[in-house]
Amino acid sequence: MTGPGPVVLDAESLSRFARDPSNEAIRGYLRVAAELHREVIVPAVVCAEVCRGVRRTREVEALLSRHERTATGTPAIDVVVTDFAMARQVGAILHAPGAGSEDIVDAHVVACCVDAGGGLVLTSDEDDISRLAVAVPAVRIVTRSV
């Protein structure tokens, strides 16, 4: 893991990790993130996409509560809410490649990397994230498939 910024979970990586908290691929990225003092974040809209039905919602709640604090006392997985500044950034990210509202959740994932100048996105949609990342060429966004 090189470069600045957080590790960001998209809907598929959050869903997989919530279903299987022992998922070694994701746990490995989280261990490295902790060693490098990187934040691990998930946009709230990603939670909305994943939390459909009681079972899936409880899986996400359990994942976030199990990983509430690291040894340093900081959140292991922090939920990022959408304020107006984030909403403007998401709109700009959607506008640049001419994307539609169907890409709004992935645009939030990209937006989470902007303030830090980059980030590592754990995703199953590497092409979608890369297509949206053209809106922020100065931001180094690396994707890893989960």
C-alpha angles and dihedrals in degrees: 000000000000134000133036131303144050133307106250125201119213123203096274095048092047091047094049093047092046091051093045114022089179091062099140097203093057094037088054092055090048092051091052091045090054092048090051093044092242123155118242110213142175124193113240090236088060087057088051090054093050101037098080113140131002097278096051093042091052091049091055092044090051092048093050093046094047090052096038097123136019125210088271091055097247123123112272092206113021121195112224115211124211113247124172094273090054090046091054090049092049090050091052091048091052093045099052098065093029092250123168134226090275086076096051096109093050089046088058089053090053092045090056088066097051103082092048093049092243147353148191114261118202103208149144089214102067092152093051093049092047092048091053093042090068085081090069106040094166090059117085107221117180121189130206123190118236 
